[in-house]
Amino acid sequence: MTQWWLVFLGGGLGSLVRFAMARWLAQPGPHFPWATFWTNLISCAVLGVLAGLRLKGILQPNAQYLLMTGFCGGFSTFSTLSLEAWSLLEQQHLTLALLYLLLSVVLGVLMIFCGIKAVMMV
């Protein structure tokens, strides 16, 4: 049962940080969705570092539930990314929508890679 509470707590904290980022980086109009973009990249970098720590045997299982599943799950915003891409498409901003999706996925995977590599080099 402890694992459930750790995921719940981490998810709530991640969601609060995501909400703060959205408020901090908010911009009106049909612009590039920077808040979600940066939130997802930061979450990928954090998850990469945590995955590296797990691979090294440093991150304990309870910390994995709290930080990887909970915090990063609550902090990252794939559903919001998808909605914003759809909104850009509806507004006929095809190039911006495709750029947003491509950069988000490619740079997200790159951030995971960099996070793991950074931990493995230490």
Backbone atoms as SQL, in Angstrom:
CREATE TABLE atoms (id INTEGER PRIMARY KEY, chain TEXT, resi INTEGER, resn TEXT, atom TEXT, x REAL, y REAL, z REAL);
INSERT INTO atoms VALUES
  (1, 'A', 1, 'MET', 'N', 0.823, -1.205, 0.000),
  (2, 'A', 1, 'MET', 'CA', 0.000, 0.000, 0.000),
  (3, 'A', 1, 'MET', 'C', 0.863, 1.265, 0.000),
  (4, 'A', 2, 'THR', 'N', 2.058, 1.172, 0.577),
  (5, 'A', 2, 'THR', 'CA', 2.961, 2.319, 0.620),
  (6, 'A', 2, 'THR', 'C', 3.293, 2.819, -0.782),
  (7, 'A', 3, 'GLN', 'N', 3.456, 1.895, -1.735),
  (8, 'A', 3, 'GLN', 'CA', 3.795, 2.276, -3.102),
  (9, 'A', 3, 'GLN', 'C', 2.718, 3.178, -3.698),
  (10, 'A', 4, 'TRP', 'N', 1.466, 2.876, -3.419),
  (11, 'A', 4, 'TRP', 'CA', 0.358, 3.677, -3.931),
  (12, 'A', 4, 'TRP', 'C', 0.421, 5.102, -3.394),
  (13, 'A', 5, 'TRP', 'N', 0.714, 5.231, -2.128),
  (14, 'A', 5, 'TRP', 'CA', 0.801, 6.562, -1.501),
  (15, 'A', 5, 'TRP', 'C', 1.987, 7.345, -2.040),
  (16, 'A', 6, 'LEU', 'N', 3.090, 6.653, -2.301),
  (17, 'A', 6, 'LEU', 'CA', 4.267, 7.330, -2.853),
  (18, 'A', 6, 'LEU', 'C', 3.976, 7.859, -4.266),
  (19, 'A', 7, 'VAL', 'N', 3.316, 7.048, -5.082),
  (20, 'A', 7, 'VAL', 'CA', 2.940, 7.494, -6.432),
  (21, 'A', 7, 'VAL', 'C', 1.959, 8.658, -6.345),
  (22, 'A', 8, 'PHE', 'N', 1.002, 8.561, -5.452),
  (23, 'A', 8, 'PHE', 'CA', 0.008, 9.620, -5.244),
  (24, 'A', 8, 'PHE', 'C', 0.682, 10.928, -4.834),
  (25, 'A', 9, 'LEU', 'N', 1.566, 10.863, -3.861),
  (26, 'A', 9, 'LEU', 'CA', 2.269, 12.055, -3.379),
  (27, 'A', 9, 'LEU', 'C', 3.163, 12.651, -4.469),
  (28, 'A', 10, 'GLY', 'N', 3.952, 11.806, -5.116),
  (29, 'A', 10, 'GLY', 'CA', 4.827, 12.288, -6.184),
  (30, 'A', 10, 'GLY', 'C', 4.046, 12.876, -7.342),
  (31, 'A', 11, 'GLY', 'N', 2.941, 12.234, -7.714),
  (32, 'A', 11, 'GLY', 'CA', 2.106, 12.740, -8.806),
  (33, 'A', 11, 'GLY', 'C', 1.509, 14.102, -8.487),
  (34, 'A', 12, 'GLY', 'N', 1.072, 14.257, -7.235),
  (35, 'A', 12, 'GLY', 'CA', 0.528, 15.552, -6.826),
  (36, 'A', 12, 'GLY', 'C', 1.572, 16.648, -6.868),
  (37, 'A', 13, 'LEU', 'N', 2.771, 16.340, -6.378),
  (38, 'A', 13, 'LEU', 'CA', 3.864, 17.324, -6.408),
  (39, 'A', 13, 'LEU', 'C', 4.260, 17.660, -7.840),
  (40, 'A', 14, 'GLY', 'N', 4.349, 16.639, -8.691),
  (41, 'A', 14, 'GLY', 'CA', 4.683, 16.877, -10.099),
  (42, 'A', 14, 'GLY', 'C', 3.639, 17.731, -10.790),
  (43, 'A', 15, 'SER', 'N', 2.368, 17.478, -10.485),
  (44, 'A', 15, 'SER', 'CA', 1.290, 18.265, -11.079),
  (45, 'A', 15, 'SER', 'C', 1.337, 19.717, -10.627),
  (46, 'A', 16, 'LEU', 'N', 1.671, 19.939, -9.359),
  (47, 'A', 16, 'LEU', 'CA', 1.797, 21.313, -8.867),
  (48, 'A', 16, 'LEU', 'C', 2.945, 22.051, -9.559),
  (49, 'A', 17, 'VAL', 'N', 4.053, 21.378, -9.756),
  (50, 'A', 17, 'VAL', 'CA', 5.189, 22.005, -10.447),
  (51, 'A', 17, 'VAL', 'C', 4.816, 22.284, -11.901),
  (52, 'A', 18, 'ARG', 'N', 4.110, 21.346, -12.533),
  (53, 'A', 18, 'ARG', 'CA', 3.657, 21.567, -13.914),
  (54, 'A', 18, 'ARG', 'C', 2.725, 22.775, -13.983),
  (55, 'A', 19, 'PHE', 'N', 1.805, 22.892, -13.034),
  (56, 'A', 19, 'PHE', 'CA', 0.884, 24.025, -12.989),
  (57, 'A', 19, 'PHE', 'C', 1.652, 25.338, -12.832),
  (58, 'A', 20, 'ALA', 'N', 2.662, 25.342, -11.964),
  (59, 'A', 20, 'ALA', 'CA', 3.479, 26.543, -11.763),
  (60, 'A', 20, 'ALA', 'C', 4.220, 26.914, -13.047),
  (61, 'A', 21, 'MET', 'N', 4.769, 25.910, -13.742),
  (62, 'A', 21, 'MET', 'CA', 5.474, 26.178, -15.007),
  (63, 'A', 21, 'MET', 'C', 4.506, 26.768, -16.041),
  (64, 'A', 22, 'ALA', 'N', 3.304, 26.218, -16.110),
  (65, 'A', 22, 'ALA', 'CA', 2.313, 26.708, -17.080),
  (66, 'A', 22, 'ALA', 'C', 1.946, 28.161, -16.789),
  (67, 'A', 23, 'ARG', 'N', 1.813, 28.491, -15.531),
  (68, 'A', 23, 'ARG', 'CA', 1.488, 29.880, -15.155),
  (69, 'A', 23, 'ARG', 'C', 2.667, 30.805, -15.433),
  (70, 'A', 24, 'TRP', 'N', 3.854, 30.341, -15.145),
  (71, 'A', 24, 'TRP', 'CA', 5.055, 31.147, -15.307),
  (72, 'A', 24, 'TRP', 'C', 5.343, 31.429, -16.787),
  (73, 'A', 25, 'LEU', 'N', 5.123, 30.433, -17.628),
  (74, 'A', 25, 'LEU', 'CA', 5.445, 30.570, -19.048),
  (75, 'A', 25, 'LEU', 'C', 4.216, 30.824, -19.921),
  (76, 'A', 26, 'ALA', 'N', 3.091, 31.172, -19.308),
  (77, 'A', 26, 'ALA', 'CA', 1.848, 31.376, -20.060),
  (78, 'A', 26, 'ALA', 'C', 1.991, 32.521, -21.053),
  (79, 'A', 27, 'GLN', 'N', 1.369, 32.323, -22.205),
  (80, 'A', 27, 'GLN', 'CA', 1.334, 33.377, -23.208),
  (81, 'A', 27, 'GLN', 'C', 0.005, 33.298, -23.944),
  (82, 'A', 28, 'PRO', 'N', -0.582, 34.432, -24.258),
  (83, 'A', 28, 'PRO', 'CA', -1.881, 34.433, -24.939),
  (84, 'A', 28, 'PRO', 'C', -1.739, 34.144, -26.431),
  (85, 'A', 29, 'GLY', 'N', -2.816, 33.682, -27.024),
  (86, 'A', 29, 'GLY', 'CA', -2.862, 33.509, -28.471),
  (87, 'A', 29, 'GLY', 'C', -2.285, 32.191, -28.952),
  (88, 'A', 30, 'PRO', 'N', -2.314, 32.005, -30.275),
  (89, 'A', 30, 'PRO', 'CA', -1.864, 30.743, -30.886),
  (90, 'A', 30, 'PRO', 'C', -0.349, 30.716, -31.111),
  (91, 'A', 31, 'HIS', 'N', 0.386, 30.768, -30.024),
  (92, 'A', 31, 'HIS', 'CA', 1.839, 30.745, -30.137),
  (93, 'A', 31, 'HIS', 'C', 2.344, 29.346, -29.854),
  (94, 'A', 32, 'PHE', 'N', 3.610, 29.167, -30.058),
  (95, 'A', 32, 'PHE', 'CA', 4.235, 27.884, -29.736),
  (96, 'A', 32, 'PHE', 'C', 4.007, 27.598, -28.255),
  (97, 'A', 33, 'PRO', 'N', 3.570, 26.394, -27.896),
  (98, 'A', 33, 'PRO', 'CA', 3.252, 26.065, -26.496),
  (99, 'A', 33, 'PRO', 'C', 4.507, 25.817, -25.656),
  (100, 'A', 34, 'TRP', 'N', 5.204, 26.901, -25.330),
  (101, 'A', 34, 'TRP', 'CA', 6.479, 26.798, -24.628),
  (102, 'A', 34, 'TRP', 'C', 6.376, 26.131, -23.263),
  (103, 'A', 35, 'ALA', 'N', 5.327, 26.407, -22.513),
  (104, 'A', 35, 'ALA', 'CA', 5.215, 25.855, -21.157),
  (105, 'A', 35, 'ALA', 'C', 5.209, 24.333, -21.186),
  (106, 'A', 36, 'THR', 'N', 4.391, 23.747, -22.023),
  (107, 'A', 36, 'THR', 'CA', 4.332, 22.293, -22.116),
  (108, 'A', 36, 'THR', 'C', 5.626, 21.739, -22.702),
  (109, 'A', 37, 'PHE', 'N', 6.152, 22.418, -23.696),
  (110, 'A', 37, 'PHE', 'CA', 7.399, 21.986, -24.336),
  (111, 'A', 37, 'PHE', 'C', 8.526, 21.877, -23.303),
  (112, 'A', 38, 'TRP', 'N', 8.754, 22.952, -22.545),
  (113, 'A', 38, 'TRP', 'CA', 9.836, 22.946, -21.559),
  (114, 'A', 38, 'TRP', 'C', 9.553, 22.004, -20.397),
  (115, 'A', 39, 'THR', 'N', 8.300, 21.939, -19.984),
  (116, 'A', 39, 'THR', 'CA', 7.936, 21.023, -18.902),
  (117, 'A', 39, 'THR', 'C', 8.254, 19.591, -19.301),
  (118, 'A', 40, 'ASN', 'N', 7.895, 19.199, -20.516),
  (119, 'A', 40, 'ASN', 'CA', 8.165, 17.840, -20.968),
  (120, 'A', 40, 'ASN', 'C', 9.667, 17.569, -21.084),
  (121, 'A', 41, 'LEU', 'N', 10.423, 18.528, -21.587),
  (122, 'A', 41, 'LEU', 'CA', 11.875, 18.321, -21.716),
  (123, 'A', 41, 'LEU', 'C', 12.541, 18.220, -20.347),
  (124, 'A', 42, 'ILE', 'N', 12.148, 19.070, -19.429),
  (125, 'A', 42, 'ILE', 'CA', 12.711, 19.009, -18.080),
  (126, 'A', 42, 'ILE', 'C', 12.347, 17.685, -17.425),
  (127, 'A', 43, 'SER', 'N', 11.103, 17.264, -17.590),
  (128, 'A', 43, 'SER', 'CA', 10.670, 15.990, -17.026),
  (129, 'A', 43, 'SER', 'C', 11.467, 14.831, -17.621),
  (130, 'A', 44, 'CYS', 'N', 11.726, 14.870, -18.912),
  (131, 'A', 44, 'CYS', 'CA', 12.533, 13.825, -19.552),
  (132, 'A', 44, 'CYS', 'C', 13.955, 13.822, -19.004),
  (133, 'A', 45, 'ALA', 'N', 14.534, 14.999, -18.805),
  (134, 'A', 45, 'ALA', 'CA', 15.889, 15.071, -18.251),
  (135, 'A', 45, 'ALA', 'C', 15.918, 14.509, -16.832),
  (136, 'A', 46, 'VAL', 'N', 14.950, 14.891, -16.017),
  (137, 'A', 46, 'VAL', 'CA', 14.875, 14.383, -14.639),
  (138, 'A', 46, 'VAL', 'C', 14.685, 12.870, -14.658),
  (139, 'A', 47, 'LEU', 'N', 13.785, 12.389, -15.513),
  (140, 'A', 47, 'LEU', 'CA', 13.544, 10.953, -15.604),
  (141, 'A', 47, 'LEU', 'C', 14.797, 10.219, -16.082),
  (142, 'A', 48, 'GLY', 'N', 15.537, 10.818, -16.990),
  (143, 'A', 48, 'GLY', 'CA', 16.783, 10.216, -17.456),
  (144, 'A', 48, 'GLY', 'C', 17.795, 10.085, -16.338),
  (145, 'A', 49, 'VAL', 'N', 17.947, 11.131, -15.535),
  (146, 'A', 49, 'VAL', 'CA', 18.871, 11.080, -14.393),
  (147, 'A', 49, 'VAL', 'C', 18.410, 10.006, -13.411),
  (148, 'A', 50, 'LEU', 'N', 17.125, 9.961, -13.127),
  (149, 'A', 50, 'LEU', 'CA', 16.600, 8.957, -12.199),
  (150, 'A', 50, 'LEU', 'C', 16.787, 7.545, -12.751),
  (151, 'A', 51, 'ALA', 'N', 16.587, 7.370, -14.055),
  (152, 'A', 51, 'ALA', 'CA', 16.802, 6.058, -14.677),
  (153, 'A', 51, 'ALA', 'C', 18.268, 5.658, -14.574),
  (154, 'A', 52, 'GLY', 'N', 19.164, 6.621, -14.757),
  (155, 'A', 52, 'GLY', 'CA', 20.591, 6.343, -14.599),
  (156, 'A', 52, 'GLY', 'C', 20.920, 5.933, -13.170),
  (157, 'A', 53, 'LEU', 'N', 20.333, 6.613, -12.208),
  (158, 'A', 53, 'LEU', 'CA', 20.543, 6.256, -10.806),
  (159, 'A', 53, 'LEU', 'C', 19.997, 4.865, -10.506),
  (160, 'A', 54, 'ARG', 'N', 18.874, 4.530, -11.116),
  (161, 'A', 54, 'ARG', 'CA', 18.310, 3.188, -10.939),
  (162, 'A', 54, 'ARG', 'C', 19.224, 2.135, -11.542),
  (163, 'A', 55, 'LEU', 'N', 19.759, 2.413, -12.735),
  (164, 'A', 55, 'LEU', 'CA', 20.670, 1.468, -13.384),
  (165, 'A', 55, 'LEU', 'C', 21.929, 1.240, -12.557),
  (166, 'A', 56, 'LYS', 'N', 22.378, 2.271, -11.858),
  (167, 'A', 56, 'LYS', 'CA', 23.557, 2.150, -10.997),
  (168, 'A', 56, 'LYS', 'C', 23.221, 1.522, -9.644),
  (169, 'A', 57, 'GLY', 'N', 21.957, 1.262, -9.398),
  (170, 'A', 57, 'GLY', 'CA', 21.550, 0.666, -8.132),
  (171, 'A', 57, 'GLY', 'C', 21.487, 1.657, -6.988),
  (172, 'A', 58, 'ILE', 'N', 21.482, 2.948, -7.295),
  (173, 'A', 58, 'ILE', 'CA', 21.479, 3.991, -6.266),
  (174, 'A', 58, 'ILE', 'C', 20.060, 4.349, -5.835),
  (175, 'A', 59, 'LEU', 'N', 19.122, 4.306, -6.761),
  (176, 'A', 59, 'LEU', 'CA', 17.752, 4.723, -6.475),
  (177, 'A', 59, 'LEU', 'C', 16.954, 3.531, -5.943),
  (178, 'A', 60, 'GLN', 'N', 16.509, 3.646, -4.729),
  (179, 'A', 60, 'GLN', 'CA', 15.745, 2.579, -4.078),
  (180, 'A', 60, 'GLN', 'C', 14.334, 2.489, -4.664),
  (181, 'A', 61, 'PRO', 'N', 13.688, 1.319, -4.554),
  (182, 'A', 61, 'PRO', 'CA', 12.353, 1.142, -5.132),
  (183, 'A', 61, 'PRO', 'C', 11.329, 2.190, -4.677),
  (184, 'A', 62, 'ASN', 'N', 11.297, 2.533, -3.394),
  (185, 'A', 62, 'ASN', 'CA', 10.325, 3.534, -2.942),
  (186, 'A', 62, 'ASN', 'C', 10.585, 4.894, -3.577),
  (187, 'A', 63, 'ALA', 'N', 11.840, 5.235, -3.773),
  (188, 'A', 63, 'ALA', 'CA', 12.178, 6.489, -4.445),
  (189, 'A', 63, 'ALA', 'C', 11.754, 6.438, -5.912),
  (190, 'A', 64, 'GLN', 'N', 11.836, 5.271, -6.524),
  (191, 'A', 64, 'GLN', 'CA', 11.379, 5.114, -7.907),
  (192, 'A', 64, 'GLN', 'C', 9.883, 5.389, -8.005),
  (193, 'A', 65, 'TYR', 'N', 9.103, 4.836, -7.071),
  (194, 'A', 65, 'TYR', 'CA', 7.652, 5.080, -7.086),
  (195, 'A', 65, 'TYR', 'C', 7.347, 6.562, -6.889),
  (196, 'A', 66, 'LEU', 'N', 8.026, 7.180, -5.937),
  (197, 'A', 66, 'LEU', 'CA', 7.787, 8.586, -5.630),
  (198, 'A', 66, 'LEU', 'C', 8.214, 9.498, -6.773),
  (199, 'A', 67, 'LEU', 'N', 9.434, 9.303, -7.270),
  (200, 'A', 67, 'LEU', 'CA', 10.018, 10.247, -8.219),
  (201, 'A', 67, 'LEU', 'C', 9.773, 9.895, -9.684),
  (202, 'A', 68, 'MET', 'N', 10.010, 8.654, -10.061),
  (203, 'A', 68, 'MET', 'CA', 9.874, 8.285, -11.475),
  (204, 'A', 68, 'MET', 'C', 8.410, 8.154, -11.883),
  (205, 'A', 69, 'THR', 'N', 7.682, 7.286, -11.188),
  (206, 'A', 69, 'THR', 'CA', 6.282, 7.064, -11.544),
  (207, 'A', 69, 'THR', 'C', 5.416, 8.241, -11.113),
  (208, 'A', 70, 'GLY', 'N', 5.586, 8.684, -9.879),
  (209, 'A', 70, 'GLY', 'CA', 4.746, 9.752, -9.339),
  (210, 'A', 70, 'GLY', 'C', 5.095, 11.125, -9.880),
  (211, 'A', 71, 'PHE', 'N', 6.260, 11.653, -9.471),
  (212, 'A', 71, 'PHE', 'CA', 6.607, 13.028, -9.825),
  (213, 'A', 71, 'PHE', 'C', 6.696, 13.235, -11.337),
  (214, 'A', 72, 'CYS', 'N', 7.493, 12.417, -12.011),
  (215, 'A', 72, 'CYS', 'CA', 7.658, 12.606, -13.458),
  (216, 'A', 72, 'CYS', 'C', 6.359, 12.333, -14.209),
  (217, 'A', 73, 'GLY', 'N', 5.569, 11.363, -13.720),
  (218, 'A', 73, 'GLY', 'CA', 4.273, 11.103, -14.342),
  (219, 'A', 73, 'GLY', 'C', 3.319, 12.277, -14.195),
  (220, 'A', 74, 'GLY', 'N', 3.332, 12.923, -13.028),
  (221, 'A', 74, 'GLY', 'CA', 2.483, 14.088, -12.809),
  (222, 'A', 74, 'GLY', 'C', 3.015, 15.348, -13.463),
  (223, 'A', 75, 'PHE', 'N', 4.328, 15.415, -13.629),
  (224, 'A', 75, 'PHE', 'CA', 4.974, 16.612, -14.173),
  (225, 'A', 75, 'PHE', 'C', 4.923, 16.640, -15.696),
  (226, 'A', 76, 'SER', 'N', 5.144, 15.506, -16.344),
  (227, 'A', 76, 'SER', 'CA', 5.131, 15.491, -17.808),
  (228, 'A', 76, 'SER', 'C', 3.696, 15.613, -18.304),
  (229, 'A', 77, 'THR', 'N', 3.550, 16.039, -19.531),
  (230, 'A', 77, 'THR', 'CA', 2.219, 16.425, -20.000),
  (231, 'A', 77, 'THR', 'C', 1.957, 15.958, -21.427),
  (232, 'A', 78, 'PHE', 'N', 2.043, 14.659, -21.666),
  (233, 'A', 78, 'PHE', 'CA', 1.836, 14.163, -23.025),
  (234, 'A', 78, 'PHE', 'C', 0.421, 14.444, -23.526),
  (235, 'A', 79, 'SER', 'N', -0.571, 14.299, -22.665),
  (236, 'A', 79, 'SER', 'CA', -1.942, 14.576, -23.108),
  (237, 'A', 79, 'SER', 'C', -2.109, 16.049, -23.473),
  (238, 'A', 80, 'THR', 'N', -1.484, 16.937, -22.721),
  (239, 'A', 80, 'THR', 'CA', -1.545, 18.362, -23.043),
  (240, 'A', 80, 'THR', 'C', -0.810, 18.644, -24.341),
  (241, 'A', 81, 'LEU', 'N', 0.346, 18.013, -24.537),
  (242, 'A', 81, 'LEU', 'CA', 1.086, 18.156, -25.790),
  (243, 'A', 81, 'LEU', 'C', 0.189, 17.772, -26.962),
  (244, 'A', 82, 'SER', 'N', -0.507, 16.659, -26.841),
  (245, 'A', 82, 'SER', 'CA', -1.377, 16.187, -27.921),
  (246, 'A', 82, 'SER', 'C', -2.518, 17.166, -28.185),
  (247, 'A', 83, 'LEU', 'N', -3.126, 17.679, -27.128),
  (248, 'A', 83, 'LEU', 'CA', -4.220, 18.650, -27.283),
  (249, 'A', 83, 'LEU', 'C', -3.714, 19.934, -27.933),
  (250, 'A', 84, 'GLU', 'N', -2.556, 20.411, -27.518),
  (251, 'A', 84, 'GLU', 'CA', -2.013, 21.640, -28.100),
  (252, 'A', 84, 'GLU', 'C', -1.646, 21.443, -29.573),
  (253, 'A', 85, 'ALA', 'N', -1.120, 20.279, -29.915),
  (254, 'A', 85, 'ALA', 'CA', -0.814, 19.991, -31.319),
  (255, 'A', 85, 'ALA', 'C', -2.109, 19.968, -32.136),
  (256, 'A', 86, 'TRP', 'N', -3.145, 19.345, -31.597),
  (257, 'A', 86, 'TRP', 'CA', -4.437, 19.317, -32.268),
  (258, 'A', 86, 'TRP', 'C', -4.985, 20.737, -32.446),
  (259, 'A', 87, 'SER', 'N', -4.849, 21.551, -31.426),
  (260, 'A', 87, 'SER', 'CA', -5.324, 22.931, -31.489),
  (261, 'A', 87, 'SER', 'C', -4.581, 23.711, -32.574),
  (262, 'A', 88, 'LEU', 'N', -3.278, 23.523, -32.667),
  (263, 'A', 88, 'LEU', 'CA', -2.506, 24.185, -33.720),
  (264, 'A', 88, 'LEU', 'C', -2.970, 23.723, -35.104),
  (265, 'A', 89, 'LEU', 'N', -3.256, 22.434, -35.225),
  (266, 'A', 89, 'LEU', 'CA', -3.751, 21.917, -36.502),
  (267, 'A', 89, 'LEU', 'C', -5.116, 22.504, -36.840),
  (268, 'A', 90, 'GLU', 'N', -5.986, 22.601, -35.861),
  (269, 'A', 90, 'GLU', 'CA', -7.319, 23.185, -36.082),
  (270, 'A', 90, 'GLU', 'C', -7.221, 24.647, -36.525),
  (271, 'A', 91, 'GLN', 'N', -6.209, 25.339, -36.019),
  (272, 'A', 91, 'GLN', 'CA', -6.006, 26.741, -36.376),
  (273, 'A', 91, 'GLN', 'C', -5.203, 26.869, -37.678),
  (274, 'A', 92, 'GLN', 'N', -4.968, 25.736, -38.323),
  (275, 'A', 92, 'GLN', 'CA', -4.254, 25.651, -39.593),
  (276, 'A', 92, 'GLN', 'C', -2.805, 26.114, -39.502),
  (277, 'A', 93, 'HIS', 'N', -2.181, 25.847, -38.378),
  (278, 'A', 93, 'HIS', 'CA', -0.753, 26.095, -38.195),
  (279, 'A', 93, 'HIS', 'C', -0.016, 24.761, -38.333),
  (280, 'A', 94, 'LEU', 'N', -0.091, 24.183, -39.520),
  (281, 'A', 94, 'LEU', 'CA', 0.449, 22.846, -39.770),
  (282, 'A', 94, 'LEU', 'C', 1.943, 22.772, -39.478),
  (283, 'A', 95, 'THR', 'N', 2.711, 23.718, -39.970),
  (284, 'A', 95, 'THR', 'CA', 4.157, 23.706, -39.767),
  (285, 'A', 95, 'THR', 'C', 4.509, 23.798, -38.292),
  (286, 'A', 96, 'LEU', 'N', 3.851, 24.689, -37.586),
  (287, 'A', 96, 'LEU', 'CA', 4.114, 24.854, -36.154),
  (288, 'A', 96, 'LEU', 'C', 3.726, 23.590, -35.384),
  (289, 'A', 97, 'ALA', 'N', 2.616, 22.979, -35.729),
  (290, 'A', 97, 'ALA', 'CA', 2.178, 21.746, -35.060),
  (291, 'A', 97, 'ALA', 'C', 3.189, 20.620, -35.279),
  (292, 'A', 98, 'LEU', 'N', 3.627, 20.453, -36.519),
  (293, 'A', 98, 'LEU', 'CA', 4.598, 19.393, -36.819),
  (294, 'A', 98, 'LEU', 'C', 5.942, 19.657, -36.155),
  (295, 'A', 99, 'LEU', 'N', 6.362, 20.913, -36.147),
  (296, 'A', 99, 'LEU', 'CA', 7.611, 21.279, -35.482),
  (297, 'A', 99, 'LEU', 'C', 7.524, 20.989, -33.989),
  (298, 'A', 100, 'TYR', 'N', 6.410, 21.343, -33.391),
  (299, 'A', 100, 'TYR', 'CA', 6.184, 21.104, -31.962),
  (300, 'A', 100, 'TYR', 'C', 6.258, 19.610, -31.650),
  (301, 'A', 101, 'LEU', 'N', 5.572, 18.795, -32.419),
  (302, 'A', 101, 'LEU', 'CA', 5.577, 17.350, -32.181),
  (303, 'A', 101, 'LEU', 'C', 6.957, 16.752, -32.396),
  (304, 'A', 102, 'LEU', 'N', 7.590, 17.115, -33.491),
  (305, 'A', 102, 'LEU', 'CA', 8.911, 16.568, -33.806),
  (306, 'A', 102, 'LEU', 'C', 9.946, 16.953, -32.754),
  (307, 'A', 103, 'LEU', 'N', 10.015, 18.233, -32.438),
  (308, 'A', 103, 'LEU', 'CA', 10.981, 18.691, -31.438),
  (309, 'A', 103, 'LEU', 'C', 10.707, 18.073, -30.066),
  (310, 'A', 104, 'SER', 'N', 9.449, 17.974, -29.694),
  (311, 'A', 104, 'SER', 'CA', 9.096, 17.426, -28.384),
  (312, 'A', 104, 'SER', 'C', 9.547, 15.979, -28.257),
  (313, 'A', 105, 'VAL', 'N', 9.281, 15.177, -29.277),
  (314, 'A', 105, 'VAL', 'CA', 9.634, 13.757, -29.200),
  (315, 'A', 105, 'VAL', 'C', 11.144, 13.558, -29.319),
  (316, 'A', 106, 'VAL', 'N', 11.754, 14.163, -30.314),
  (317, 'A', 106, 'VAL', 'CA', 13.189, 13.966, -30.529),
  (318, 'A', 106, 'VAL', 'C', 14.005, 14.517, -29.363),
  (319, 'A', 107, 'LEU', 'N', 13.713, 15.735, -28.943),
  (320, 'A', 107, 'LEU', 'CA', 14.464, 16.312, -27.832),
  (321, 'A', 107, 'LEU', 'C', 14.142, 15.620, -26.513),
  (322, 'A', 108, 'GLY', 'N', 12.917, 15.121, -26.348),
  (323, 'A', 108, 'GLY', 'CA', 12.564, 14.371, -25.149),
  (324, 'A', 108, 'GLY', 'C', 13.411, 13.107, -25.018),
  (325, 'A', 109, 'VAL', 'N', 13.532, 12.359, -26.109),
  (326, 'A', 109, 'VAL', 'CA', 14.363, 11.152, -26.097),
  (327, 'A', 109, 'VAL', 'C', 15.832, 11.530, -25.860),
  (328, 'A', 110, 'LEU', 'N', 16.272, 12.617, -26.462),
  (329, 'A', 110, 'LEU', 'CA', 17.642, 13.083, -26.251),
  (330, 'A', 110, 'LEU', 'C', 17.886, 13.450, -24.785),
  (331, 'A', 111, 'MET', 'N', 16.905, 14.065, -24.133),
  (332, 'A', 111, 'MET', 'CA', 17.054, 14.427, -22.720),
  (333, 'A', 111, 'MET', 'C', 17.137, 13.176, -21.840),
  (334, 'A', 112, 'ILE', 'N', 16.349, 12.153, -22.152),
  (335, 'A', 112, 'ILE', 'CA', 16.451, 10.883, -21.424),
  (336, 'A', 112, 'ILE', 'C', 17.870, 10.332, -21.570),
  (337, 'A', 113, 'PHE', 'N', 18.363, 10.293, -22.801),
  (338, 'A', 113, 'PHE', 'CA', 19.712, 9.791, -23.085),
  (339, 'A', 113, 'PHE', 'C', 20.765, 10.585, -22.314),
  (340, 'A', 114, 'CYS', 'N', 20.669, 11.905, -22.366),
  (341, 'A', 114, 'CYS', 'CA', 21.650, 12.755, -21.674),
  (342, 'A', 114, 'CYS', 'C', 21.597, 12.562, -20.163),
  (343, 'A', 115, 'GLY', 'N', 20.405, 12.432, -19.612),
  (344, 'A', 115, 'GLY', 'CA', 20.275, 12.211, -18.178),
  (345, 'A', 115, 'GLY', 'C', 20.908, 10.912, -17.739),
  (346, 'A', 116, 'ILE', 'N', 20.652, 9.843, -18.491),
  (347, 'A', 116, 'ILE', 'CA', 21.252, 8.543, -18.158),
  (348, 'A', 116, 'ILE', 'C', 22.763, 8.610, -18.309),
  (349, 'A', 117, 'LYS', 'N', 23.242, 9.158, -19.409),
  (350, 'A', 117, 'LYS', 'CA', 24.696, 9.250, -19.641),
  (351, 'A', 117, 'LYS', 'C', 25.396, 10.087, -18.570),
  (352, 'A', 118, 'ALA', 'N', 24.752, 11.178, -18.158),
  (353, 'A', 118, 'ALA', 'CA', 25.371, 12.032, -17.141),
  (354, 'A', 118, 'ALA', 'C', 25.580, 11.265, -15.852),
  (355, 'A', 119, 'VAL', 'N', 24.611, 10.459, -15.469),
  (356, 'A', 119, 'VAL', 'CA', 24.746, 9.671, -14.233),
  (357, 'A', 119, 'VAL', 'C', 25.767, 8.552, -14.417),
  (358, 'A', 120, 'MET', 'N', 25.779, 7.906, -15.565),
  (359, 'A', 120, 'MET', 'CA', 26.684, 6.792, -15.779),
  (360, 'A', 120, 'MET', 'C', 28.140, 7.236, -15.854),
  (361, 'A', 121, 'MET', 'N', 28.388, 8.491, -16.177),
  (362, 'A', 121, 'MET', 'CA', 29.766, 8.993, -16.267),
  (363, 'A', 121, 'MET', 'C', 30.338, 9.325, -14.881),
  (364, 'A', 122, 'VAL', 'N', 29.467, 9.476, -13.898),
  (365, 'A', 122, 'VAL', 'CA', 29.933, 9.850, -12.549),
  (366, 'A', 122, 'VAL', 'C', 30.382, 8.628, -11.807);
